[in-house]
Amino acid sequence: MARAAASKTKAKPQSRAQVLSGAVAEVARRLEISSTDLGAILGISQSSASRLMNSIYSLREQQKEWELAALFVRLYRGLHSIVGSNDQFARDWLKSGNAAFGNQLPLAVIRQAAGLVHACDYIDAHRAAS
């Protein structure tokens, strides 16, 4: 009897889409990225990005938004390890001109898919060097 009651209270495992969507929303919150910027980064509308940040929208597998979302989380994880888990330093990096990106703000660069890939490569290279 106790086993039956325990199985009813078990949380349903999250889908891959829920996990990645939640991770993206958390990264956006930590980096103080607006839904407008997040939409541009992921290639989705601002309203979809807003719903994503409010757990109403889940990313779709097999779509470009899925690939860009995985890269966005990868960028954060790499940056997070470089700045010693300091989200303020990560925010400052995103919003400061960088010679590696033609003195553009990394936040502006990652709004394009090629820029997001380049920023990930840049972060990965700096992680490997340290």
Secondary structure, DSSP 4 states (H G I P E B T S, - for coil): -HHHHHHHHSPPPPPHHHHHHHHHHHHHHHHT--HHHHHHHHTS-HHHHHHHHTTS--PPTTSHHHHHHHHHHHHHHHHHHHTTT-HHHHHHHHTS-BGGGTTB-HHHHTTSHHHHHHHHHHHHHHHHH-
